[in-house]
Amino acid sequence: MGTRNDLAMPPGADPETLSRHLNVAHDKFVSMGTADPGLRRLVLESWQRSVTGGLDPEQSLAPIRLDDEQLAAIRDSHPLAAGMPVIRRLLVESAAESGLLVAVSDAAGQLLWVEGSASLRTRAEAMHFIPGADWSEASAGTNAPGTALALDRPVQIFGPEHLARQVTPWSCSAAPIHDPDTGAILGVLDLTGGAEVATPQSLTLVRATVAAVEAELRIERLSPSRPTSVPSSDWSIPSLDVLGGHGATLRHGTTTTRLSLRHSEILLLLTESDDGMTTAELAVALSDDEQAQVTVRAELSRLRTVLGPVELASRPYRLLNAIGTDVSRVREDLVAGRLRSAVAHYRGPVLPSSSAPGVEQLRDGIHMYVRSCLLASDDADALLSFADTAHGRDDYEIWERVLAILPPSSPRHAQVVAQVDRLDRELG
């Protein structure tokens, strides 16, 4: 059900009595800086972070960072776009009927979608609770989406627990959404309305919807990758996934095959070759020892038995079918400038267990391509999404770049400083 810090209004609490008490506590804090002992620790610490960052509780409104064109571009490439049908089915439809709002932010706190009751959306515009607005703690003060993002945990904020005066009539429940492969924060799901939103049942509903979205993202990534040169309506295109796994996964139609590491290496090398590869070229690409060509031919013969409809020609060895790969999908995202989508699709290094020279070269190339695009970017959401992963956690340059563009008032600033200091000490 959650801890006292999770729940803004425990079962049996009277909303009017709680609201009166919190209004008094809010006024004392704003006017004198006095902390009421009855305040939840989560709320008090968030208030303190907000005012330390320079937020004015009486005047501040969430800044609108994204215009319509920028918002549309981010929505198109954001990994949470794939989860919006689930959110609409499980939460938005009932929220609209109940007079509530559902919002989805990115990992930096910018609202990407705000849906639900039309009349409530109109009212919410007055406090800038609209797509494109920045509702991180640093920009909007204590609020469920921003505080859930700052703490990386589900949060409820009841009425006067909000710090900004314009937001105190509202209540909200929010929970972070994580990448199912890397664990990185993708954004936050929020339910906003009146006192009824601050109940344990509301937080349970939000959490359940987040779990469904994360499951949907996992399923979506299991669907076949298709090269852009092939019509998207053709679902027969085989796909090969090699990022972050110790062996490749080959999918064709309804069949999924887990390949051995050697077969994974061979098939990947052939998908990356435009003109095919001779037995000698494959032998060099697979081993520094230049293993016997007869061994390579034997492996290719065994590989044919698991390829299904994928045809393997010889002299030189080449694939006669188009195969989509998760590597090509990341490349396409980067070429198109869809940095957040590329980070979401980059689930880890190419076949990390492989020591084949050709695979190592490909692994290093795609990893450096992703990093170079990130290091040239000012997109804090994409950078943090990469930095939070196992393959970005110890990347000093990435964390330095995050620190360079993240404002000191950001709730994650202290964590980023600590991480940079840790890496600086470890790397000497």
Beta strands, then each sheet from edge to edge (+ up, - down):
strand 1: 101-106
strand 2: 111-116
strand 3: 155-157
strand 4: 171-178
strand 5: 185-193
strand 6: 239-241
strand 7: 249-252
strand 8: 255-258
strand 9: 312-313
strand 10: 318-319
strand 11: 324-325
sheet 1: 2+ 1- 5+ 4- 3+
sheet 2: 8+ 7- 6+ 11+
sheet 3: 9+ 10-
end
